[in-house]
Amino acid sequence: MLVDDHMVVRIGFRMLLEATTDICVVAEAEDADSAWREYQASRPDVVLMDIGLAGANGVEATRRILAREDGARVLALSSHEDPSYVRAMMRAGALGYVSKRSAPEELLAAIRQAAQGRRYLDAHVSRRMAMHEFEAQSPVEALSEREFAVFVELARGMTVNQIAQAMNISPRTAGTHLYNIKQKLCASNGAELTLIAIRHGIIEP
């Protein structure tokens, strides 16, 4: 199942995947809510999950699917190679992480590995993870899985109420996450959160 909020991207990946003899796209979804509905209806062997979904992002969508179906096999696909994103997806339960910079052959290999329940990190991501071990830990690493998901949406300009609605949590809970995020990142407002996200490559400037 393809989960991406850009139809053109889904069409491109469908064409790539269905050119093989052993991979078939059985469903598509454009957000976290439709991802769960389509998963229930199609029961795919692998979910190819884009991280940059509108509203609740790919981390949240992955968490929702695996909370209801712990046998789901989710493979993250993203243009983001920052270790914070990789760790957030893996903590949410994803089996692997593939960069959109990867060669088509690597994506196909990752899908086949995930279908067998095996973990997979592509070469670009593995190098970034290895380099990160030699650098000072990013303050973003201190965020929990849910805090990271909220942080990304705050950095993109969403309000606390919008995040609460997108993630199916109460505004009070979203506000608590905001408070904890500001404390951990030493930020006083949304603009500073956005700057931190840009500095660490989590969102595009």
Sequence and secondary structure as in RCSB ss.txt:
>XXXX:A:sequence
MLVDDHMVVRIGFRMLLEATTDICVVAEAEDADSAWREYQASRPDVVLMDIGLAGANGVEATRRILAREDGARVL
ALSSHEDPSYVRAMMRAGALGYVSKRSAPEELLAAIRQAAQGRRYLDAHVSRRMAMHEFEAQSPVEALSEREFAV
FVELARGMTVNQIAQAMNISPRTAGTHLYNIKQKLCASNGAELTLIAIRHGIIEP
>XXXX:A:secstr
 EE S HHHHHHHHHHHTTSSS     EESSHHHHHHHHHHH  S EEEES  SSS HHHHHHHHHHH TT  EE
EEES   HHHHHHHHHHT SEEEETTS HHHHHHHHHHHHTT  EE HHHHHHHHHHHTS   GGGGS HHHHHH
HHHHHTT  HHHHHHHHT  HHHHHHHHHHHHHHHT  SHHHHHHHHHHTTSS  
